[in-house]
């Protein structure tokens, strides 16, 4: 499975297998939240070939 997950200040989008499935979510993080966490709920996951890019405006 290939995931692309753009994260903005108040929006998280997820594209599975180059857009075959897509999901958007509006989020309101706490002001002290300044990190990203990858995890699996209710099971296990292996994250391979993970690339994290930070874009500045």
MOBELSUL-V115744 format. One line per field, one symbol per residue. phi: phi as a letter, one per 30 degrees, with the letter a starting at -180 (. if undefined). Layout:
phi = ???
//
This chain:
phi = .ccbbdbcdbbbcbcchhjebbbbbdbbddeddbbcbcacciabbccchdbcccccc
//
